[in-house]
Amino acid sequence: MDPISLALVMIAVLLAAVFLRAPIALAMGGIGAVGYMLLASPGALAAYLSTAWPDKFLSYELAIVPLFILMGNIATLTGISGRLFAASNAWIGHFRGGMAMATVAGCAMFGSISGSSLATASTMARVALPEMSRHGYSGALAAGTLAAGGTLGILIPPSVVLIIYALLTEQNIVKLFLAATIPGTLAVIGFMLAIAIWVRLFPAEGPRHARAPLRTRLRALAGIWHIVAIFGGVLGGIYGGLFTPAEGASVGVVAIALAGLLAGRLTPRILLDCLIDTAVSSAMIFAIIFGADIFNVALALSRLPAEMAAWVGATGLGPMTVLLAIILFYLLMGCVMDSLSMILLTVPVFFPTMMALEFGLAPEHQALWFGIITLVVVEIGMITPPVGMNLFVISAMARDITTAQVFRGTLPFILAEFVRIGLLVAFPALSFWLVQVIM
């Protein structure tokens, strides 16, 4: 069998394994290892594995991942999510649908700390679901808001998936963080507009409630000033060149831990739980990364990415047609595959293809633009039936809300995401303008 055919068989077998719910790390690693041996030799695979482990996992850049996960875990277990929601709700919760909008704002702020979609959705659900239910919000609107708000953890910096994309494509992490800022802000605005339109069409699903007194609103702000200061200090220091992303993550961990200690919320037991959760999450992510690395090295040996880029160029298809086809592929795969696995599997194949096309952009800007579009489309997969991961999280936590209601609740937000994709495709500068201004 020729190398290209073997690579296509590997991809087909991997997709079948994913559909059968095989562990993605084992599937990618095992299929990649077999492909590597067939394309080279068992000795070559052994030689590669003997150096790949230390080269991959002693990477300075990869140290950012567990640090940001730890920061998010400390923030979760010390009750920061509750204060973020309370502050948002105190200021905008009295509007019709305002509590749902406050949930989106709280998800955006918490997502900027945790960097994880699932953590944002599950943590904010514990805080916001009871409140929205108590104030008469429909189950569909409450569930849809939380599922969609959770996706903000993927794109709003610092994001674990964004860091993985940077490592895969050898892009500057700081520039990717900057590039994600405007698209992330557009997501927050789009979700709030979706809620505003929803409650205008169905007023009973998002009722008004009494405005909080000014004293209560100011007290709520006072409860989160240190969180805003930590987030601003970490990202400001990274953007300003005061420290590297890894150093910024370290500063964030220490600052969040000190805030928890001073508030009396971070006990030794909670800290131990945070460290254990971080170790488990990091091990899972690292296992997927290493499995994907073996698989992608085997694909590189087959020359499939290079041949695919050459083939696309020879077909004469317009660059925008190719981009839209890739977006459609991601939308379909997002229905059955988690975000990190999609990024690790597809970016090494699609990225060379995209970089070989002419969009009239500088190579660095084109790489940033494609990365942001990829992450936005992956976000949609988190809330797309039948197996969007955030849908399962919310369904598991809200037993009284039916699956059909959860699915219905996400539809306005999926439509808002399509609008955002259209804007990002039509106006690429939205993804790199801030990079040009600041750096």
C-alpha positions in Angstrom: 0.0 0.0 0.0 1.4 3.4 -0.9 2.0 5.9 1.9 -1.0 8.2 1.0 -3.4 5.3 1.0 -2.1 4.1 4.3 -2.5 7.5 5.8 -6.1 7.7 4.6 -6.8 4.2 6.1 -5.3 5.4 9.4 -7.6 8.4 9.5 -10.6 6.2 8.6 -9.8 3.7 11.4 -9.3 6.5 13.9 -12.7 8.1 13.0 -14.3 4.7 13.5 -12.6 4.3 16.8 -13.9 7.7 17.9 -17.4 6.8 16.9 -17.1 3.6 18.9 -16.0 5.7 21.9 -12.5 4.3 22.2 -10.2 6.4 24.5 -8.9 9.1 22.1 -5.3 9.0 23.4 -5.0 5.2 23.0 -6.7 5.3 19.6 -4.4 8.0 18.2 -1.3 6.6 19.8 -2.0 3.0 18.8 -3.0 3.7 15.2 -0.1 6.2 14.8 2.4 3.6 16.1 1.2 1.0 13.7 1.3 3.4 10.9 4.8 4.6 11.9 6.1 1.0 11.8 4.5 0.3 8.4 5.9 3.5 7.0 9.4 3.2 8.5 10.2 0.3 10.8 9.7 -1.0 14.4 13.2 0.1 15.2 12.6 3.7 13.9 9.4 3.8 16.1 11.4 2.7 19.2 14.1 5.3 18.5 11.5 8.0 18.1 9.7 7.0 21.4 13.0 7.0 23.3 13.4 10.7 22.6 9.8 11.9 22.1 8.7 11.6 25.8 11.3 14.0 27.2 11.3 16.3 24.2 7.5 16.7 24.4 6.8 16.8 28.1 9.9 18.7 29.3 8.8 21.5 27.0 8.9 24.9 28.7 5.8 26.0 26.7 3.8 23.0 27.7 4.3 23.9 31.4 1.7 26.6 30.8 -1.1 24.1 30.6 -1.1 22.6 34.1 -0.4 26.1 35.6 -3.5 27.6 34.1 -5.5 24.4 35.0 -4.4 24.8 38.6 -5.3 28.5 38.6 -8.8 27.6 37.3 -9.2 24.8 39.9 -8.3 27.1 42.8 -10.7 29.7 41.4 -13.5 27.0 41.2 -13.1 25.6 44.6 -12.7 28.9 46.4 -16.0 30.2 45.3 -14.9 32.9 42.8 -17.6 31.8 40.3 -20.3 32.8 42.8 -18.9 36.2 43.4 -18.5 36.9 39.6 -22.1 35.9 39.0 -23.3 38.0 42.0 -21.5 41.1 40.7 -22.9 40.7 37.2 -26.4 40.0 38.4 -26.4 42.9 40.8 -25.8 45.3 37.9 -27.8 43.9 35.0 -29.9 41.2 36.5 -33.0 43.4 36.8 -33.5 43.7 33.0 -35.7 41.3 31.2 -33.4 38.3 30.6 -30.8 40.2 32.6 -30.0 37.2 34.9 -29.2 35.1 31.8 -27.0 38.0 30.5 -25.3 38.2 33.9 -24.6 34.4 33.6 -22.9 35.1 30.2 -20.8 37.9 31.8 -19.9 35.6 34.7 -18.9 32.8 32.3 -16.7 35.2 30.4 -14.9 36.4 33.5 -14.6 32.9 35.0 -13.6 31.4 31.6 -10.7 33.9 31.4 -9.4 32.4 34.7 -10.1 28.7 34.1 -9.4 28.5 30.3 -11.7 25.4 30.2 -15.2 25.2 28.6 -16.4 22.2 30.7 -15.1 23.8 34.0 -16.8 27.1 33.2 -20.1 25.4 32.3 -20.2 23.1 35.3 -19.0 25.7 37.8 -21.3 28.5 36.7 -24.2 26.0 36.5 -24.0 25.4 40.3 -24.3 29.1 41.0 -26.6 30.4 38.3 -29.1 27.5 37.7 -30.8 27.7 41.1 -31.0 31.5 40.9 -32.6 31.5 37.4 -35.0 28.8 38.4 -36.0 30.7 41.5 -36.7 33.8 39.5 -38.9 32.0 37.0 -36.6 31.6 34.0 -37.5 28.8 31.6 -35.4 25.6 31.7 -34.5 26.0 28.0 -33.2 29.6 28.4 -31.3 28.7 31.6 -29.7 25.6 30.2 -28.9 27.1 26.8 -27.3 30.1 28.4 -25.0 28.0 30.6 -24.1 25.6 27.8 -23.2 28.5 25.5 -21.6 30.6 28.2 -19.3 27.7 29.0 -17.8 27.8 25.5 -16.2 31.2 26.3 -13.6 29.3 28.3 -12.1 28.0 25.0 -11.4 31.3 23.3 -11.1 34.0 26.0 -7.5 34.1 27.0 -5.9 32.3 28.7 -7.2 29.2 26.9 -5.7 25.7 27.1 -7.0 24.9 23.6 -5.5 28.1 22.3 -2.1 27.2 23.8 -2.3 23.7 22.2 -2.9 25.4 18.8 0.0 27.7 19.3 2.3 24.7 20.0 1.0 22.7 17.1 1.5 25.5 14.6 4.6 27.1 16.2 2.8 30.4 16.7 3.5 33.0 19.3 1.2 32.3 22.3 1.0 36.0 23.3 -0.1 37.0 19.9 -2.7 34.3 19.8 -4.0 35.6 23.2 -4.3 39.1 21.7 -5.9 37.7 18.5 -8.6 36.0 20.5 -9.6 39.1 22.5 -11.9 40.8 19.9 -13.5 37.5 18.7 -14.1 36.6 22.4 -15.7 39.9 23.1 -17.9 39.5 20.0 -19.1 36.1 21.5 -20.2 37.8 24.7 -22.0 40.5 22.8 -23.6 38.0 20.4 -24.8 35.8 23.3 -26.4 38.8 25.1 -28.1 39.9 21.9 -29.4 36.4 21.5 -30.9 36.5 25.0 -32.4 40.0 24.4 -34.1 38.8 21.2 -35.3 35.6 22.9 -36.9 37.3 25.8 -38.5 39.9 23.5 -40.1 37.0 21.5 -40.9 35.0 24.6 -41.3 37.4 27.5 -42.4 34.8 30.1 -39.1 32.8 29.7 -36.9 35.6 31.1 -38.9 37.8 33.5 -37.7 41.0 35.2 -37.0 41.2 38.9 -36.3 44.0 41.3 -33.3 46.2 40.9 -30.6 45.7 43.5 -29.9 48.7 45.8 -26.8 50.7 45.0 -25.2 49.6 48.2 -25.6 45.9 47.2 -24.2 46.6 43.7 -21.1 48.4 45.1 -20.6 45.6 47.7 -20.7 43.0 44.8 -18.1 44.9 42.9 -15.9 45.1 46.0 -16.1 41.3 46.2 -14.4 40.9 42.8 -11.9 43.7 42.5 -9.0 41.5 43.4 -10.1 38.9 40.7 -10.2 41.6 38.1 -6.8 42.9 39.3 -5.3 39.4 39.1 -6.6 38.8 35.6 -5.6 42.2 34.4 -2.2 41.9 36.0 -1.5 38.4 34.4 -2.6 39.3 30.9 -1.3 42.8 31.1 2.1 41.5 32.2 2.2 39.0 29.4 1.1 41.5 26.7 3.5 44.1 28.0 6.5 41.7 28.0 6.9 41.9 31.7 6.9 38.1 31.9 6.4 35.1 29.6 3.1 33.2 29.4 4.5 30.5 31.7 5.7 33.1 34.2 2.4 34.8 34.0 0.6 31.6 34.7 2.8 31.1 37.7 2.0 34.6 39.0 -1.7 33.9 38.4 -1.6 30.7 40.5 0.2 32.4 43.4 -2.1 35.4 43.3 -5.3 33.3 43.2 -4.0 31.1 46.0 -3.2 34.1 48.2 -6.6 35.6 47.5 -8.2 32.3 48.6 -6.0 32.1 51.7 -6.7 35.7 52.8 -10.5 35.2 52.3 -10.3 32.0 54.4 -11.6 29.9 51.5 -8.4 28.0 50.6 -7.8 25.3 53.2 -5.1 22.6 53.0 -7.8 20.1 52.0 -9.1 22.2 49.2 -5.6 22.9 48.0 -4.9 19.2 47.9 -8.1 18.6 45.9 -7.0 21.3 43.5 -3.6 19.7 43.0 -5.1 16.2 42.5 -7.7 17.6 40.0 -4.9 19.4 38.1 -2.8 16.3 38.0 -5.7 14.2 36.6 -6.7 16.8 34.0 -3.0 17.4 33.0 -2.4 13.7 32.6 -5.4 13.3 30.4 -4.4 16.2 28.2 -0.8 15.2 28.0 -1.8 11.6 27.1 -4.0 13.0 24.2 -1.1 15.3 23.1 1.4 12.4 23.1 -1.0 10.1 21.2 -1.7 12.8 18.7 2.0 13.5 18.3 2.7 9.8 17.3 -0.3 9.9 14.9 0.7 13.2 13.4 4.4 12.1 12.9 3.1 9.1 11.1 1.0 11.3 8.9 4.0 13.5 8.2 6.0 10.4 7.2 3.3 9.6 4.7 3.5 13.2 3.3 -0.3 13.4 3.4 -0.4 17.0 4.7 2.0 18.2 2.0 0.3 16.2 -0.7 -3.1 17.5 0.4 -1.9 21.1 0.2 -0.4 20.5 -3.3 -3.6 18.8 -4.4 -5.8 21.7 -3.2 -3.6 24.1 -5.0 -3.8 22.1 -8.2 -7.6 21.8 -8.2 -7.9 25.5 -8.7 -10.5 25.9 -5.9 -10.8 29.4 -4.5 -9.2 29.9 -1.1 -12.5 30.9 0.4 -14.1 27.7 -0.9 -11.5 25.6 0.8 -11.9 27.6 4.0 -15.7 27.1 4.0 -15.2 23.4 3.3 -12.9 23.1 6.3 -15.4 25.0 8.5 -18.2 22.6 7.4 -16.0 19.7 8.2 -15.4 21.1 11.7 -19.1 21.7 12.2 -19.9 18.1 11.3 -17.1 16.6 13.4 -18.0 18.8 16.4 -21.3 16.8 16.7 -19.3 13.7 17.6 -15.9 14.7 18.8 -14.4 16.8 21.7 -12.6 20.1 21.0 -9.1 19.1 22.0 -9.1 15.9 20.0 -10.4 17.7 16.9 -7.6 20.3 17.2 -4.9 17.8 17.6 -6.1 15.5 14.8 -7.0 18.1 12.1 -4.7 21.1 12.5 -1.5 19.3 11.4 -3.4 18.4 8.2 -5.4 21.5 7.6 -2.8 24.1 8.7 -0.3 23.4 5.8 -3.2 23.5 3.4 -4.4 26.9 4.6 -0.9 28.4 4.7 -0.4 27.3 1.0 -3.5 29.3 -0.1 -3.4 33.0 -1.0 -5.8 35.2 1.0 -3.8 38.4 0.6 -2.6 38.3 4.2 0.8 38.2 5.8 1.7 34.5 6.7 1.6 35.3 10.5 -1.8 37.1 10.2 -3.2 34.2 8.1 -2.0 31.7 10.8 -3.7 33.7 13.6 -6.9 34.2 11.5 -7.2 30.5 10.8 -6.5 29.6 14.4 -9.3 31.9 15.7 -11.8 30.6 13.1 -10.9 27.0 14.0 -11.4 27.6 17.7 -14.7 29.5 17.1 -16.1 26.5 15.1 -14.8 24.1 17.7 -16.8 26.1 20.3 -20.0 25.4 18.3 -19.2 21.7 18.6 -19.4 22.0 22.4 -23.1 22.9 22.1 -24.2 21.1 19.0 -26.5 18.0 19.4 -26.2 15.1 19.7 -23.0 14.9 21.7 -21.9 18.5 22.5 -20.0 18.1 25.7 -21.5 21.1 27.4 -25.0 19.8 26.7 -24.1 16.7 28.7 -22.7 18.7 31.5 -25.8 20.9 31.9 -28.2 17.9 31.4 -26.4 16.0 34.2 -26.6 19.0 36.6 -30.2 20.0 35.8 -32.2 16.8 36.2 -35.5 18.7 36.0 -34.7 20.2 32.5 -35.3 17.7 29.7 -32.7 17.0 26.9 -35.1 18.5 24.4 -35.3 21.8 26.4 -31.5 21.9 26.6 -31.2 21.4 22.8 -33.9 24.1 22.2 -32.1 26.5 24.5 -28.9 26.4 22.5 -30.4 27.2 19.1 -30.3 31.0 19.5 -26.7 30.9 20.6 -25.7 28.6 17.7 -27.3 31.1 15.4 -25.3 33.9 17.1 -22.1 31.9 16.6 -22.8 31.5 12.9 -23.1 35.3 12.6 -19.7 35.6 14.4 -18.1 33.1 12.0 -19.4 35.1 9.1 -17.9 38.3 10.5 -14.5 36.7 11.1 -14.5 35.2 7.6 -15.5 38.4 6.0 -13.3 40.7 8.1 -10.0 38.8 8.9 -8.5 41.9 10.5 -10.8 41.2 13.5 -8.4 38.4 14.4 -5.1 40.3 14.2 -5.8 44.0 14.4 -5.1 44.1 18.1 -1.8 42.2 17.5 -0.7 44.9 15.0 -1.7 47.7 17.5 -0.1 46.4 20.6 2.9 44.4 19.3 
